[in-house]
Amino acid sequence: MDVSQVKAVVFDLEGTLLDRKKSREKFIEEQYERFHDYLVRIQLADFKRKFIELDDDEDHDKPELYKAIIKDFHIDRLTWKDLFNDFEMHFYRYVFPYYDTLYTLEKLTKHGYLTGVIANGRSKIKQYRLHALGVEDAINYLTTSETVGYRKPHPKIFEDMLDQLGTKPEETIYVGDDPLNDVAPARAMGMISVWFKENEEVDIEPLPEEVDFTITSTEELLDILAIAEKGR
């Protein structure tokens, strides 16, 4: 595929720029330790398994997640609000980029590409996460479902990003880890779709006609765009 006309690269946030697995697991482990005196009858592995099972990676779902944890583990000395308040107080500390996130964004910016992020959720939280990742200055535009009024995979949220960038779909690469929310809708918009496949084992893969490129690290984008440099 010809990528010579590409002017912008747009990313999903969680699971693409932000190492969702590392961030979430570190938070779960330390939340468990903070409330260990109340959770002595529950093993860390079980607490972690239940959290991950219930978590859909969106901020708005956490009250329901904690209500289910309280109920399923029969916790009687804590309320869901105790755990949720702890989440809101501490989760900002658990934001980890992939090893090549900042490097890749800096190279894209250096070579004149516009950059953007499309994310479901609240704008303030997503903006903070970009700041905590250390990539805020390398992102030109942020589009969220809160500002647009539509969540991925709705085309409106992708249209909003294109409007902000001032680029045509065929001039824009979109990178995401979710075949249904990222890859398929971006390709349907006419954007060049890149599937970020971090792990070999995945539940859902995009259809061949939905994905233009598959990468296992963000840095591979530089090879696609032929701007990779030897060494660092």
Buried (B, 14 or more C-beta within 10 A) or exposed (E): EEBEEBBBBBBBBBBBBBBBBBBBBBBBBBBBEBBEEBBEEBEEEBBBEBBEEBBEEBBEEBEEBBBBBBEEBEBEEBEBEBBBEBBEEEBEEBBBBBEBBBBBBEBBBEEEBBBBBBBBBBBEBBBBBBEBBEBBEBBBBBBBBBEBEBBBBBEEBBBBBBEBBEBEBBBBBBBBBBBEBBBBBBBBBBBBBBBBBBEEEEEEEBEEEBBBBBBEBBBBBBEBBEBEEEEE
